[in-house]
């Protein structure tokens, strides 16, 4: 009920917007910064994210080539799919232009 009320009025408590940045060290490697935020904020974000994803998925809005931030898909599955497409192109002896961008 709390989250529904906050969303309906478009309000987020200021405390939920604050974050503490702390370094996390891994075996001698320089610290990687992570953001510690309010637990309630994290829960609300997860609920909203799941609802938005469900809406996009159920209404067939997401393109099949979308891999980032999708369940059961990742940059790795994206690369595997591309590698498969490229292999099929080579085997079919067709010509294609491939443009692949990282960042």
ABEGO torsion letter per residue (X at the ends): XAAAAAAAAGBBBAAAABBBBBBBBBGGBBBBBBBBBBAAAAAAAAAAAAAAAAAAAAAGABBAABABGBBGBBAAAAAAAAAAAAAAAAAAGBBBBBBBBBX
